[in-house]
Amino acid sequence: MADLHAYEGETLTHRLVLPRDANHHGTLYAGVLLSLSLEAGYATAFRAAGLNANLVLKRVLDLRCYEPVSVGRVVQIRGREIHRARAQIVVGLWGSLLADQTSPWMDGLMQFVQVDATGRPEPLDEEPDVAPTPLPPPWCRLRERARVLLHIRQ
């Protein structure tokens, strides 16, 4: 498997696809893909928000599976914060390449919100950047997709 290390600002999640994770075709079941993606997304958002984070999932903006993953494969999902607002973090997810592939097996975008004890949005400890920093591929592409989906002004 290529691309086995995380770069600065990234969170890595690995998972062995077991028979219990499979659909009737012997590949990763969509419900398990969503669960695995949510875990990777939450870990990424929590790491970005800091140790005092109290995050909830607001919505899955986008989740795409490009390649079926067979039982017995170990998958890797890289995650990174790609947008921050007053009380929210949007994370991008990138399913690192499987052997002999030139594109990811999955990618996605998830929006998390910091909440107080009553479940109401609460500002994050760190204020968002006025001018977002440039991101390398694939994060810049995922940020652009998030901007379209969220209707974010530049």
The 8 nearest C-alpha neighbors of each residue, nearest first, counted from 0:
[[1, 98, 97, 2, 96, 3, 95, 73],
 [2, 0, 3, 96, 98, 97, 95, 4],
 [1, 3, 4, 95, 0, 96, 5, 75],
 [4, 2, 1, 5, 0, 75, 95, 11],
 [5, 3, 2, 6, 11, 1, 77, 9],
 [6, 4, 9, 11, 10, 7, 3, 77],
 [5, 7, 9, 8, 4, 10, 77, 11],
 [6, 8, 9, 5, 10, 79, 4, 78],
 [7, 9, 79, 6, 10, 80, 47, 5],
 [10, 8, 79, 78, 7, 6, 5, 77],
 [9, 11, 78, 43, 77, 79, 5, 12],
 [12, 10, 77, 76, 5, 78, 9, 13],
 [11, 13, 76, 75, 39, 77, 10, 14],
 [14, 12, 75, 74, 76, 11, 73, 15],
 [13, 15, 74, 73, 16, 75, 12, 35],
 [14, 16, 73, 72, 17, 71, 74, 13],
 [17, 15, 70, 71, 72, 20, 73, 14],
 [18, 16, 20, 70, 19, 71, 15, 21],
 [17, 19, 21, 20, 70, 16, 25, 71],
 [18, 20, 17, 21, 16, 22, 70, 28],
 [21, 19, 17, 18, 27, 28, 31, 16],
 [22, 20, 27, 28, 26, 25, 18, 19],
 [21, 23, 28, 24, 25, 26, 27, 20],
 [22, 24, 25, 21, 26, 28, 27, 18],
 [25, 23, 22, 26, 21, 27, 69, 28],
 [26, 24, 21, 22, 23, 69, 70, 27],
 [25, 27, 69, 21, 68, 24, 22, 70],
 [26, 28, 21, 68, 20, 22, 69, 29],
 [27, 29, 22, 21, 31, 30, 20, 26],
 [30, 28, 32, 31, 33, 27, 22, 64],
 [31, 29, 33, 32, 28, 34, 27, 20],
 [30, 32, 34, 33, 28, 29, 35, 20],
 [33, 31, 29, 35, 30, 34, 36, 28],
 [32, 34, 36, 30, 31, 35, 37, 29],
 [35, 33, 31, 37, 36, 32, 30, 38],
 [34, 36, 32, 38, 37, 33, 31, 39],
 [37, 35, 33, 39, 34, 38, 40, 32],
 [38, 36, 40, 34, 39, 35, 41, 33],
 [39, 37, 35, 41, 40, 36, 42, 34],
 [38, 40, 36, 42, 37, 41, 12, 43],
 [41, 39, 37, 43, 38, 42, 36, 44],
 [40, 42, 44, 38, 43, 39, 45, 37],
 [43, 41, 45, 39, 40, 44, 46, 38],
 [42, 44, 40, 46, 41, 45, 10, 78],
 [45, 43, 47, 41, 46, 42, 48, 40],
 [46, 44, 48, 42, 47, 43, 41, 52],
 [45, 47, 43, 49, 44, 48, 42, 50],
 [46, 48, 44, 45, 49, 43, 80, 8],
 [49, 47, 45, 46, 52, 44, 123, 50],
 [50, 48, 46, 51, 52, 47, 45, 124],
 [49, 51, 52, 48, 45, 46, 53, 47],
 [52, 50, 49, 53, 48, 124, 45, 123],
 [53, 51, 50, 49, 48, 54, 45, 113],
 [52, 54, 113, 114, 51, 55, 115, 45],
 [55, 53, 113, 112, 52, 111, 114, 56],
 [54, 56, 112, 111, 57, 113, 53, 114],
 [57, 55, 111, 58, 110, 112, 54, 109],
 [56, 58, 111, 110, 112, 55, 59, 109],
 [59, 57, 110, 56, 60, 109, 111, 61],
 [58, 60, 109, 61, 108, 110, 62, 57],
 [61, 59, 108, 109, 58, 110, 148, 62],
 [60, 62, 108, 107, 59, 63, 109, 106],
 [63, 61, 107, 106, 108, 64, 60, 59],
 [62, 64, 105, 106, 107, 65, 61, 104],
 [63, 65, 105, 66, 104, 106, 62, 67],
 [64, 66, 104, 105, 63, 67, 103, 106],
 [67, 65, 104, 64, 68, 105, 103, 102],
 [68, 66, 26, 69, 27, 65, 104, 64],
 [67, 69, 26, 27, 66, 70, 72, 104],
 [70, 68, 26, 72, 25, 71, 27, 67],
 [71, 69, 16, 17, 72, 18, 26, 25],
 [70, 72, 16, 17, 69, 15, 73, 18],
 [73, 71, 16, 70, 15, 69, 74, 68],
 [72, 74, 15, 14, 16, 71, 13, 75],
 [75, 73, 14, 13, 72, 15, 76, 94],
 [74, 76, 13, 95, 12, 94, 77, 14],
 [77, 75, 94, 12, 93, 11, 95, 92],
 [76, 78, 11, 93, 10, 92, 94, 9],
 [79, 77, 92, 10, 9, 43, 91, 93],
 [78, 80, 9, 91, 90, 43, 81, 8],
 [81, 79, 90, 82, 89, 91, 47, 44],
 [80, 82, 90, 142, 89, 79, 91, 138],
 [83, 81, 89, 88, 80, 84, 90, 142],
 [84, 82, 88, 127, 87, 89, 85, 81],
 [83, 85, 87, 127, 86, 88, 82, 126],
 [84, 86, 122, 87, 123, 126, 127, 83],
 [87, 85, 122, 123, 113, 121, 112, 84],
 [88, 86, 112, 84, 111, 83, 85, 113],
 [87, 89, 83, 111, 82, 110, 90, 112],
 [90, 88, 110, 82, 109, 81, 80, 111],
 [91, 89, 80, 81, 79, 109, 108, 40],
 [90, 92, 108, 79, 78, 107, 141, 81],
 [91, 93, 78, 107, 106, 77, 108, 76],
 [92, 94, 106, 77, 76, 95, 105, 78],
 [95, 93, 76, 105, 103, 104, 106, 75],
 [96, 94, 103, 75, 93, 76, 97, 2],
 [95, 97, 103, 100, 1, 102, 104, 94],
 [96, 98, 0, 100, 99, 95, 1, 104],
 [97, 99, 0, 100, 96, 1, 101, 95],
 [100, 98, 97, 101, 96, 0, 1, 102],
 [101, 99, 98, 102, 97, 96, 103, 104],
 [100, 102, 96, 99, 103, 97, 98, 104],
 [101, 103, 100, 96, 104, 95, 65, 97],
 [104, 102, 96, 94, 105, 95, 93, 106],
 [103, 105, 66, 65, 94, 64, 96, 102],
 [106, 104, 64, 94, 103, 63, 65, 93],
 [107, 105, 93, 92, 63, 94, 62, 64],
 [106, 108, 62, 92, 61, 91, 63, 93],
 [107, 109, 91, 61, 60, 90, 92, 59],
 [110, 108, 59, 60, 90, 89, 58, 40],
 [109, 111, 89, 58, 57, 88, 56, 59],
 [112, 110, 56, 57, 88, 55, 87, 54],
 [111, 113, 87, 54, 55, 86, 57, 114],
 [112, 114, 54, 86, 53, 121, 120, 87],
 [115, 113, 120, 121, 119, 118, 53, 54],
 [114, 116, 118, 117, 119, 121, 120, 113],
 [117, 115, 118, 114, 119, 53, 121, 120],
 [118, 116, 115, 119, 114, 120, 121, 53],
 [119, 117, 114, 115, 116, 120, 121, 113],
 [118, 120, 114, 115, 117, 121, 116, 113],
 [121, 119, 114, 113, 86, 115, 112, 118],
 [120, 122, 114, 113, 86, 115, 119, 123],
 [123, 121, 86, 85, 124, 113, 120, 87],
 [122, 124, 86, 125, 85, 113, 121, 126],
 [125, 123, 122, 126, 48, 49, 51, 52],
 [124, 126, 123, 127, 48, 122, 85, 49],
 [125, 127, 85, 128, 124, 123, 84, 122],
 [128, 126, 83, 84, 129, 85, 125, 131],
 [127, 129, 130, 131, 126, 83, 132, 84],
 [130, 128, 131, 127, 126, 132, 84, 153],
 [129, 131, 128, 132, 153, 127, 133, 82],
 [132, 130, 128, 129, 133, 82, 127, 134],
 [131, 133, 134, 130, 128, 129, 81, 82],
 [134, 132, 131, 135, 139, 130, 138, 81],
 [133, 135, 139, 138, 132, 136, 81, 137],
 [134, 136, 139, 138, 137, 133, 140, 132],
 [137, 135, 138, 139, 140, 134, 141, 133],
 [136, 138, 140, 139, 135, 141, 93, 134],
 [139, 137, 136, 141, 140, 134, 135, 142],
 [138, 140, 142, 134, 136, 141, 137, 135],
 [141, 139, 143, 138, 142, 137, 144, 136],
 [140, 142, 144, 138, 143, 139, 91, 145],
 [143, 141, 145, 139, 140, 144, 81, 138],
 [144, 142, 146, 140, 145, 141, 139, 147],
 [143, 145, 141, 147, 142, 146, 148, 140],
 [146, 144, 148, 142, 147, 143, 149, 141],
 [147, 145, 151, 143, 149, 150, 144, 148],
 [146, 148, 150, 144, 145, 149, 143, 151],
 [147, 149, 145, 146, 150, 144, 60, 151],
 [148, 150, 146, 151, 147, 145, 60, 144],
 [149, 151, 147, 146, 148, 152, 145, 153],
 [152, 150, 146, 149, 153, 147, 145, 148],
 [153, 151, 150, 146, 149, 147, 143, 145],
 [152, 151, 146, 130, 131, 150, 129, 143]]
